[in-house]
Amino acid sequence: MLLSILKQQMDFLESQMAERCGMKLYKSANGFTQEEIYAYAGAKDCVATLTLSQESARVYGETLTVAFVYYQKERIALEKDKTALNDISNVKAIELLGS
């Protein structure tokens, strides 16, 4: 129980720190859908810093800073139906910084 409370406090403080720097913090234990990625960063061509799982971190490093890439037809499809790409498991991204 105490560990859970501490984790909640850490998440809250991390979120506050990000907000003060003009950023938003999104977390998911199971990854994100294409819909979520597009809403959080892709639609406005925002830069995103990803913290990777242990398996991916061995290949790419612990964190990656990327910009997600969408072709015009994908953007049109997502604007019509936000779930249009959810059945595709991979996203396209340009690596800007890696650790």
C-alpha positions, -999 to 999 in steps of 0.1 A, spaced: 0 0 0 28 25 9 46 16 -23 14 24 -43 10 58 -26 47 66 -33 43 57 -70 12 79 -73 31 108 -57 61 103 -80 38 102 -111 21 134 -99 54 152 -94 68 140 -127 36 153 -144 39 186 -127 75 190 -137 67 183 -173 38 207 -172 61 235 -159 83 230 -189 54 232 -213 53 194 -219 28 166 -212 36 133 -198 18 102 -210 23 67 -195 11 32 -205 22 -1 -192 9 -19 -223 20 6 -250 -2 30 -270 -26 26 -298 -20 44 -331 -50 66 -322 -33 77 -290 0 83 -306 -16 105 -333 -36 124 -307 -7 129 -283 21 138 -308 14 130 -344 -14 153 -354 6 184 -345 40 170 -354 52 172 -318 85 158 -306 81 128 -282 106 112 -259 100 74 -255 112 53 -225 115 18 -239 110 -16 -223 140 -36 -213 139 -57 -245 137 -27 -268 162 -7 -247 189 -33 -254 186 -26 -291 178 12 -292 189 25 -258 168 34 -228 152 65 -243 145 78 -278 134 113 -289 114 110 -321 90 128 -344 63 105 -357 58 104 -395 25 102 -413 18 103 -450 -9 126 -462 -33 97 -469 -28 84 -433 -35 119 -419 -67 121 -439 -78 86 -428 -70 95 -391 -90 128 -393 -120 109 -407 -116 79 -383 -92 82 -354 -90 44 -351 -82 39 -388 -46 27 -381 -51 9 -349 -48 -25 -366 -12 -16 -377 12 -25 -349 42 -4 -361 45 34 -363 69 54 -384 92 78 -366 124 97 -372 149 94 -344 161 128 -332 180 119 -301 189 85 -286 207 76 -254 
